[in-house]
Amino acid sequence: MLVAALNSAKAQSLQFLEHGTSVPAQANYTLYEDAGVDDWDHFFMDVKNISASSLNYKIRKTLVSSPAGCATPNGIHFCDANTCYPPMVAVSMSVIPLTAGELNGHGNDHALTADIDAGTCLGTYIVRYCAFNVNNPTDSSSFTITYIVTPTGIQSAGTKHFATGAISPNPVSATATLKYDFATLPENASLKIYNTIGSLVKEIKLEGQEGKANIDLTNLSDGVYVYSLHVNDKTISTKKLIVAHN
């Protein structure tokens, strides 16, 4: 059994990347969501064939756990590079070919876009996403997202994780702000802004347990960007930012 496991590990051909950085096997991301808020709040991943051979792959979504009474929430859905699927679809229908060393996903066309709209169904959702080789499903790579959904402006179970608003205004022409309030003083926290090809264009360190960050965006060109909140080296949330100077 050990030999089989080692051979399987060596045979791994697919790798997830976030903003161009390789994602560790079975990585977990924790995202905090406000219930009932209609907000653009997607999570992006790209997929790379790290083998020496061409292959075809698909994406599989697995709801690992959800709050009582929310076993089949309507809002957990994903898109692959070609198609966006309704919540009841667990495996992508598209078969996506990758040549040896090829990366699928760049700019606005990511290999995987994951999203949740929990409505008023509060609690913790754990969702696993897996990219697998169609011809050898055990040849795969996966990561997990833990969504913590709380009432807008209220912390769950009496335990405050953090509170933060979106960047405002959005669209922005020159300067924007972000308010934040952490449960405890983090070891490190930052706001990172990426362009549509995944390059980091701006990073703002968030100092202290709470405060307001002023963000000068006058040096960025007009267009669509993605900003992520990172706390203790983990991505907490990812949202869209529009810069329009005129």
Buried (B, 14 or more C-beta within 10 A) or exposed (E): EEEEEEEEEEEBBBBBBBBBEEBEEEBEBBBBBBBBBEEEBBBBBBBBBBBEEEBBBBBBBEBEEBBEEBEEBEBBBBBBBEEEBEBEBEEBEBEBEBEEEEBBBBEEEBBBBBBBBBEEBBBBBBBBBBBBBEEEEEBBBBBBBBBBBBEEEEBBEEEBBBBBEBBEEBEBEEEBEBBBBBEEEBEEBBBBBBBBEBEEBBEBEBEEBBEEBEBEBEEBEEEBBBBBBBBEEEBBBBBBBEBEEE
